[in-house]
Amino acid sequence: MPSHASGTSAAGPRDRRAHSCNLLKLYLVPDSGAGGGRILSMSNVSPGGPPMAASPLTRAVLEIDEYASGLGWDQPARLFALVDTAKLRAQEPALAAQLGLDEPGDPDGAGAAAPLTPVEQDEIPSGAPLDEFLATIAWPDAVAGCALTVERLMLPPSAEASVPEGLDEAGLAEWVAAHPDRQEVRMTVAVLRDGARESALRLRDKDTATEVLTGADLVPGLAEALSATFEA
């Protein structure tokens, strides 16, 4: 299983390149700080959490979104491994105990653990382009999937026609940051080895769980990049 971070690092400039998706144009939000990484276990059976009828991957995505929401905005990107909870108990009992997963609980009751356990990884290097960083990732067989949460600036599709020509990346980022229709969004995207994918989008000005948008193909480019980390 990939290692986890236990410390903090100094804040630095974050990659400001644009990232396209099929619904909106999204731009990286400038970094205002960095927090330490940690091993994270998230139960998806809390009263305010995702419904039990949701798929394991959707439940994991919404739990990560809820966790990121609790940290507040202006956060660095975070990478998670998704591990099969039952296999984790069997193969890594000490780690399962550390994460509070050593007791299976009642599968139909409030004590049931999530089928997938998100484990937060080392902090992503400050300023590292996400596509280049993800290209360096290789997961062990015990990891069933992975997820990433990242903040970006969003413009409505109608704004695309008004983008000035000839802007370099820095100029484009400044133009987007000054646009009156800009919105900040937190994206959480997850994929499994078998090809399943899910994502959640949360707007800063609609920062409630009931306003979170979910769907498999909301951010296809990032999903493809995450899926590539499982390719030989």
N, C-alpha and C positions, 0 to 999 in steps of 0.2 A: 504494500500500500504506500502511496506517496507520503513523504514526510509532511509535518505540519510546522508552522512558524509559531514561535512563542514570544517574540519580541516586537519592537516597533522600529520604524525607519523614518528618516527625515522626509518631509514633503518635498516634491520637486515638480517640474513641469510635466504635464501629461500630454501624450500624443493628441494632436488636434485634427487629425485627418478625418475626412468625411467617411461615413459608412452608409451604404444604401440598403434599403429594404424595399419590399414590394408595395408598402402602403405609404410610407413617409420618407422624407430625407432626414437623416439623423446625424448630429454632429456631437463630438465629444465635449462634455462640459469641462471647463478648466478646473484643475485640481486645486483644492484649498486645504488639503491636509491628508494625512495617511494614518490609518490605524493598524494595530498589530493583528496578525492572523492568529487563529486558534483552531483546535479541533472543535467541531460543532455538531452536536446531536440535536435534531429537531423532531419532536413528536407531532404527528399530524392529526391528533385526536383531541386537541384543545377545543373548548366550547366555541371559540371565535375562529377556528381554523377552517380549512377546506372541508367540504362534505365527504363523508366516508364513501359515497358512491363514485367519487372521482377516481380516475385511473391512478396507479401508483406514481407515474411520472408527473401527472398534473398536480397531485398532492405534494410531491417533492418541490415542484416549481413554486407553488403558492406558499409553502413553508419557507423557502429561501427568500421569497419576496417579503414575507412577513418579518423575517429576521433582519433583512436589509432595511426595511422600514423602521425598525426599532433603533437602528444605528443613526438614523437621520440622513439628511441630504449632504451633497458635496463630499461624497466618499469615493475612494479609489475602487477600481474594478476588483471583483473577488471571484476566485475559481474554486469549484467544489468537485470532489469525487463523489459519485453516487454508488453506494455499495449495497448489496443484498443483505438485509438485516439478519435473516436467518443464517445465512452462510457466515456472516461476521461473527455471530454468537458461537458458531461451531468451530470456526477456524482461528479466530482471534478473541478468545474469551476475556483476556485481560483488557483489551481495547474496548470490547463491548461493555465491560463493567465500568470502565472510565467514562463511557458515553451514556451510562445509565440504561443500557440495553440488555443487561444480563438476565432480566426476568421477562419471558415471553408474554405473560399476561393473558387475559381472556380475549381470543380473536374477535369476539362480538361485543366486547365491553370497552369501557373507557380506558382500561389499562393496556390495550393492544398497541404495539409499536408499529411504526410505519414500515411497509415492505421495503422501501428504499431509505437508506440513511445518508444524508449529505454530510460530507466531511470537508471542512474548509482547508484549503491548501496554503502553502507559503504565499506571502504577499507578492503580487505581480510587480516586477521591477518598474519603478517610476519612470515614465517617459518611453517605455517599450511599446512599439506598435503592436496591437493585439494580434494581428495576423502573423507577424513574425514570432511573437512569443508563443502562440499556440502551435506553431510549426515545430517548436522544440519539445513539445510534450509527448511522452510515451507512457501509457498506463499499464500497470501489471494486470494479469488476468483476473485478479480478484475484484477489479473495478468494473461495475456493470454499466456505468455511464458517467457523464460529467455535466456540469452546469456553470454558467458564468453570469454574473450580474454586473451591469455597467450603466453609468449615467451618460446621457447625451442631450444635446439641444435638438429640438424638433421644429420643423416648419411644415405648414400644410402644403399639399401638392400644388395649390394655386400660386404659391410663392416661387415655384421653380422658374417660371417664365421671367421673373424679375431679377434673377441672379445676374449681376454685372459680369460682362465678359472680361477675360484676361486676368482674373484674380488668381494669385498663388494661394497655397493652402492657408498661410497665415492671414492673408487678406480676406479669404472666404470665411474663415472662422470669425474674424472681427465683424464682417458684414452680417453674418447670422446672429452673432451675439447682440447686435444692435437692432435687429429686426423687430418691429412692434408685435408681430404675431408669433414670436418664438415661444416655445414652451420647453421646460425641462422634463425629461422622461427617464425613468429607471427601467431598463430592460433586464429580464431574467430569462435566459435561454438554456434549455437542457436537452441532451440527446442520450440515447442508449446505444449499446453495441449493435442491437438488432435493427437499428434504423429509426426507431420511434423518436419523436421530437415534440417538444412543447415549449411555449414561451408565455411570458406575462409582461404587460406594459402598465406602468403606474405613472400618471402625470403628477408633477409636483403641486399643481393648483387643484388637483382632485385626489388628494392624498388620503384616501380611505379604501379599505379592503373591498367595499362594494363597487368601487369604480375601476378595479383592476381588470384589464382586458386580457383574455387568454386565447391562444390559438396555436396550432402547430406550425403555421407558416407566416407568422408576423415578422420574423427577422431571418429570412432564409439564408442570407450570406453568413451571418454569425453561426447559425445552426450547421451549415456546411463546414465551416472552419472547425467547430467543435467535433463534428463527426470524423473529420480527417485525423484527429488525434488518436483514433482507434484503428487507423489503417496501417498495415504492415509497411 
